Amino acid sequence: MLVRKVAINEEQVRAFCMEKGLKANSVKARTYSLCRQGCMYYQAIPMMKEERLRPLVERFAELLHRHSVF
């Protein structure tokens, strides 16, 4: 279940191109993996401002409706 949730989080991050803001260091070519980015966004949800959280939640709902498992 957690792996599926992380995979959906990765899809969300890619859909919003939000990975641009998460750099591993100052080198432009090196960024966090999509799995790590999904985990970071998941951990940030409790303190996230509504204008940033709303698109994530809406996109997550769309992705859940597309998968028959949920």
C-alpha distances in whole Angstrom, upper triangle without the diagonal:
4,5,5,6,9,10,11,12,14,15,17,18,20,21,23,24,23,23,27,27,25,27,27,31,34,34,33,31,29,26,22,20,17,14,17,18,15,14,18,18,15,17,20,19,21,24,24,27,26,28,25,22,23,23,19,18,20,19,15,16,18,15,13,16,16,13,14,10,11
4,5,5,6,9,10,10,12,14,15,16,18,20,21,22,21,20,24,24,22,24,24,27,30,31,30,29,26,23,19,17,15,11,13,15,11,11,14,14,12,14,17,16,18,21,21,24,24,26,23,20,22,21,18,17,20,18,14,16,18,15,14,18,18,15,17,13,13
4,5,5,6,9,10,10,12,14,15,17,18,20,21,20,19,23,23,21,23,22,26,29,29,28,26,24,21,17,15,13,9,12,14,11,11,15,15,13,15,18,18,21,23,23,26,26,27,24,21,23,22,18,18,20,18,15,17,18,15,14,18,17,14,16,13,14
4,5,5,6,9,10,11,12,14,15,16,19,20,20,19,23,24,22,24,24,28,31,30,29,27,25,22,19,16,13,11,14,15,12,12,16,15,13,16,19,18,21,23,22,25,25,25,23,20,21,20,16,16,18,15,12,14,15,11,11,14,13,11,13,10,10
4,5,5,6,9,10,11,12,14,15,17,18,17,17,21,21,20,22,23,26,29,29,28,27,24,21,18,15,13,10,13,13,9,10,13,12,10,13,15,14,17,20,19,21,21,22,19,17,18,17,13,13,15,13,10,12,14,11,10,14,14,12,14,12,11
4,5,5,6,9,10,10,12,14,15,16,15,14,18,19,17,19,19,23,26,26,24,23,21,17,14,12,9,6,9,9,6,7,11,10,9,12,14,14,17,19,18,21,21,22,19,17,18,17,13,14,16,14,11,14,15,12,13,16,16,14,17,15,14
4,5,5,6,9,10,11,12,15,15,15,14,18,19,18,20,20,24,26,26,24,23,21,18,15,12,9,7,11,11,8,10,13,13,12,15,17,17,20,22,21,23,23,23,20,18,19,17,14,15,16,13,11,14,14,11,12,15,14,12,15,14,14
4,5,5,6,9,10,10,13,14,14,14,18,19,18,21,22,25,28,27,25,24,22,19,17,14,11,10,13,12,9,11,14,12,11,15,16,15,18,21,19,21,20,20,17,15,16,14,11,12,13,10,7,10,10,7,8,12,11,10,13,12,12
4,5,5,6,9,10,11,12,11,11,15,16,15,17,18,22,24,24,23,22,20,16,14,12,8,8,10,8,5,8,10,8,8,12,13,12,15,17,15,18,18,18,15,13,14,13,9,10,12,10,8,11,12,9,11,14,14,13,17,16,15
4,5,5,6,9,10,10,10,10,13,14,13,16,17,20,22,22,20,19,17,14,12,9,5,6,9,7,5,9,11,10,11,14,15,15,18,20,18,20,20,20,16,15,17,14,11,13,15,12,10,14,14,11,13,16,15,15,18,17,17
4,6,5,6,9,10,11,11,14,16,16,18,20,23,25,24,22,21,20,16,15,12,9,10,13,11,9,12,14,12,13,16,17,16,20,21,19,21,20,19,16,15,16,13,11,12,13,9,9,12,11,8,11,14,12,12,16,16,16
4,5,5,6,8,9,10,13,14,14,17,19,23,24,24,22,21,20,17,15,14,10,11,13,10,8,12,13,10,11,15,14,13,17,18,16,17,16,16,13,12,12,9,7,9,10,6,7,10,10,8,11,13,13,14,17,17,16
4,5,5,6,5,6,10,11,11,14,16,19,20,20,18,18,17,13,12,11,8,10,11,8,7,10,11,9,11,14,13,13,17,18,15,17,17,16,12,12,13,11,8,11,13,10,10,14,14,12,15,17,17,17,21,21,20
4,5,5,7,7,10,12,12,15,17,20,21,20,18,17,16,13,13,11,8,11,13,10,10,14,14,12,14,17,17,17,21,21,18,20,20,18,15,15,16,13,11,14,14,11,12,15,14,12,16,18,16,17,21,21,21
4,6,8,10,12,14,15,18,20,23,24,23,20,20,20,17,16,15,12,14,16,13,12,16,16,14,15,19,18,17,21,21,18,19,18,16,14,14,14,10,10,12,12,8,10,13,11,10,14,16,14,16,20,21,20
4,5,8,10,11,13,16,19,21,22,22,19,19,19,16,16,15,12,15,16,12,12,15,15,12,15,17,16,15,19,19,16,16,16,13,11,12,12,8,8,12,11,9,11,14,13,13,16,18,17,19,23,23,22
4,6,7,9,11,13,16,18,19,18,15,15,16,13,13,13,11,14,15,11,12,15,15,13,16,18,17,17,21,20,17,18,18,16,13,14,15,12,11,15,15,12,14,17,17,16,19,21,20,21,25,26,24
4,5,6,8,11,14,16,17,17,15,15,15,12,12,12,10,13,13,9,10,13,11,10,13,15,13,14,18,17,14,15,16,14,10,12,14,11,10,14,15,13,14,17,17,16,19,22,21,22,26,26,25
4,5,5,8,11,13,14,14,12,12,11,8,8,9,8,11,10,7,9,12,10,10,13,15,14,15,19,18,16,17,19,17,14,15,17,15,13,16,18,15,16,20,20,18,21,24,23,23,27,27,26
4,6,7,11,12,12,12,10,11,11,8,10,12,11,14,13,10,13,15,13,13,16,18,16,18,21,20,17,18,20,18,14,17,19,16,15,19,20,18,19,23,22,21,24,27,26,27,30,30,29
4,6,10,11,12,13,11,13,12,9,10,13,12,15,13,10,13,14,11,11,15,15,13,15,18,17,14,16,18,16,13,15,18,16,15,18,20,18,19,23,23,22,25,27,27,28,32,31,30
4,7,9,10,12,11,12,10,7,7,10,10,12,10,7,11,12,9,10,13,14,12,15,18,17,15,17,19,18,15,16,19,17,16,19,21,19,20,23,24,22,25,28,27,27,31,30,29
4,5,7,8,8,9,7,5,6,10,12,14,11,10,13,14,12,13,17,16,16,18,21,20,18,20,23,22,18,20,23,21,19,23,25,23,23,27,27,26,28,31,30,30,34,33,32
4,7,8,9,10,6,5,6,9,12,13,10,10,14,14,12,14,17,17,16,20,22,21,20,23,25,24,21,22,25,24,22,25,27,25,25,29,29,27,29,32,32,31,35,33,33
4,6,8,9,7,7,9,13,15,17,14,14,18,18,15,17,20,20,19,22,25,23,22,24,27,26,23,25,28,26,25,28,30,28,28,32,32,31,33,36,35,35,38,37,36
4,6,9,8,9,12,15,18,20,17,16,20,21,18,20,23,22,21,25,27,25,24,25,28,27,24,26,29,27,26,29,31,29,30,34,34,32,35,38,37,37,41,40,39
4,6,6,8,12,14,17,19,17,17,21,21,19,21,24,24,23,26,29,27,26,28,30,29,25,27,30,28,27,30,32,30,30,34,34,32,35,37,36,36,40,39,39
4,6,7,11,14,16,19,17,16,19,21,19,20,24,24,23,26,28,27,25,26,29,27,24,26,28,26,25,28,30,27,28,32,31,30,33,35,34,34,38,37,37
4,7,10,12,14,17,16,15,19,20,19,20,24,24,24,26,29,28,26,28,30,28,25,27,29,27,25,29,30,27,28,31,31,29,32,34,32,33,36,36,36
4,7,9,12,14,13,13,16,17,16,18,21,21,21,24,27,26,25,27,29,28,24,25,28,26,24,27,29,26,26,30,30,28,30,33,32,31,35,34,34
4,7,9,11,10,9,13,14,13,14,17,18,18,20,23,23,21,23,25,24,21,22,24,22,20,24,25,23,23,27,26,24,27,30,29,28,32,31,31
4,6,8,6,6,10,10,10,12,14,15,15,18,21,21,19,22,24,23,20,20,23,21,19,22,24,21,21,24,25,22,25,28,27,26,30,28,28
4,5,5,6,9,10,11,12,14,15,16,19,22,22,21,24,25,24,21,21,23,21,18,21,23,20,19,23,23,20,22,25,24,23,27,25,25
4,5,5,6,9,10,10,12,14,15,17,20,21,19,22,23,22,18,18,20,18,15,18,19,16,16,19,19,17,19,22,20,20,23,22,22
4,5,5,6,9,10,11,13,14,16,19,20,19,22,23,23,19,18,21,19,16,18,20,17,15,19,20,17,18,21,20,19,22,21,20
4,5,5,6,9,10,11,12,14,17,18,17,21,22,22,19,18,21,20,16,18,21,19,17,21,22,19,21,24,23,22,25,24,23
4,5,5,6,8,10,10,12,16,16,15,18,19,19,15,15,18,16,13,16,18,16,15,19,20,18,19,23,22,22,25,24,23
4,5,5,6,9,10,11,14,15,14,17,18,18,14,13,16,15,11,13,16,13,12,16,17,14,16,19,19,18,22,20,19
4,5,5,6,9,10,13,14,14,17,19,20,16,15,17,17,13,15,18,16,14,18,19,17,18,21,22,21,23,21,20
4,5,5,6,9,12,12,11,15,17,18,14,13,17,16,13,15,18,17,16,19,21,19,20,24,24,23,26,25,23
4,5,5,6,10,10,9,12,14,14,11,10,13,13,9,11,15,14,12,16,18,16,17,21,21,21,24,23,21
4,5,5,8,10,10,13,14,16,12,10,13,14,10,11,14,14,12,15,17,16,16,19,20,20,23,21,19
4,6,7,9,9,13,15,17,14,12,15,16,13,14,18,17,15,18,21,19,20,23,24,23,26,24,22
4,6,6,6,10,12,14,11,9,13,14,12,13,16,16,15,18,20,20,20,24,25,25,27,26,24
4,6,5,8,10,12,9,7,10,12,9,10,13,14,13,15,18,18,18,21,23,23,25,24,21
4,6,9,10,13,12,9,12,15,13,12,16,17,16,18,21,21,20,23,25,25,28,26,23
4,7,9,12,10,9,13,15,14,14,17,19,18,20,23,23,23,26,28,28,30,29,26
4,6,8,7,6,10,12,10,11,14,16,15,18,20,20,21,24,25,26,29,28,25
4,6,6,6,9,11,11,12,14,16,17,18,20,21,22,25,26,27,30,30,27
4,5,5,6,9,10,10,12,14,15,16,18,20,20,22,24,26,28,28,25
4,6,6,7,9,11,11,13,15,16,18,19,21,22,24,26,29,29,26
4,6,6,7,9,11,12,13,15,17,18,19,21,22,24,27,27,24
4,6,5,6,9,10,11,12,14,15,16,19,20,21,24,24,21
4,5,5,6,9,10,11,12,14,15,17,19,20,23,23,20
4,6,5,6,8,10,11,12,14,15,17,19,22,22,20
4,6,5,6,9,10,10,12,14,15,17,20,20,17
4,5,5,6,9,10,10,12,14,16,18,18,15
4,5,5,6,9,10,11,13,15,18,18,15
4,5,5,6,9,10,11,13,16,17,15
4,5,5,6,9,10,11,14,14,12
4,5,5,6,9,10,13,13,10
4,5,5,6,9,12,13,11
4,5,5,7,10,11,10
4,5,5,8,8,6
4,6,7,9,7
4,6,9,9
4,6,6
4,5
4
